[in-house]
Amino acid sequence: MIAPDRLYDLALVIAFAAVALAQILAMIRLVIGPTTGDRILALDTMVIDAIGMIVLVGLAQGTQIYFEAALIFAMLGFVSTVAYARFILRGDIIE
């Protein structure tokens, strides 16, 4: 039987690998995306992947400061995605 702490470390390694793979695939979509909408969605996906990576680092380090940073990054990522999409659609962010 595997010890719980070794199982926890294995789960963290698998999670880091999965999020890293998702980040790489989103970067590929960002580069080869045929439309601007694909690129906006790829950027939003990269923000979500970065938030996941920050949370995983917080779990691995055992500190709570990373979770607060992830919340701030999530708020900024959402606002920037909405602003960029609005700029692409209308040409102006503030009406």
N, C-alpha and C positions, 0 to 999 in steps of 0.2 A: 504494500500500500504506500502511496506517495504522501509525504508529509504536507500539511496544509500550507505552510509557508513556501515550499517549493512549487506547489500547485499555483499559488498566487503569483510567484515570479514567472512561471510559464505562461499564465494568462496575460500578464503584462507584456511579455515579449511578443506573444501572438497579436495582442491588440496594437502594439507599436507597429508591427509589420503590416497589419491590415490598414491602419490609418496612413502609413507611409505609402503603401501601394495605391490607396485612394487618392492621395495627394499627387502622386506621379501621373495617374490616369487623368486627373482634372487638369494638370499642366499640359498634357498632350491635347486634351480637348480645347484648352485655351489657345494653343498654337495653331491647331488645324481646323478649329471650328469654322464652318463655312459662313455662318451668319453672325451678326453682332449679338443676337439673343443667345446663341450658344456660348459665346465668350462671356457674356454677363453671368449666365448660369454657372459656367466653369469657375469664374471668380468667386461667386457665392459659395460654391462647393468647396473651393480652396479655403475660404474663411471658416466654414464649418469643420473642415479637416484640421485646420490650425487650432481651433477651439478644442477639438478632441485630443490633439497632441498636447496642448497645455494642461488639460485635465489629467491625461495619463502621466505627464511629468509630475503633477501634483500628487497623484497616487503613489508613484514610485518614490518620491522624496519624502512623502508623509507630512507635507506642510499645507496649510490652508491658503496661503497667499496666492498660489497659482489659480485657485478657484475664483478668487475675486478678480484676478487678471483676465480669466476666461469670460467672466460676466461683462467686464468692460469691453473686451475685444468683440464679444457678441453684439453688444449694443452699437459699437462703431461700425462693425461689419454690416449690420442690417441697414443702418442709415446710409452708409456709402453705397450699398447695392441699390437701394431705392433711388438715391440721388443720381447715380450713374444711369440707371434705366430711364429715369425721367428725362435726363439730359439727352439721351439717345432718341427717345420718342418725340420730345417737344422742342429740343434745342435750347431749353432754358430750365434751370433748376427752380428758381424762385419766380413766381408769376407776379 
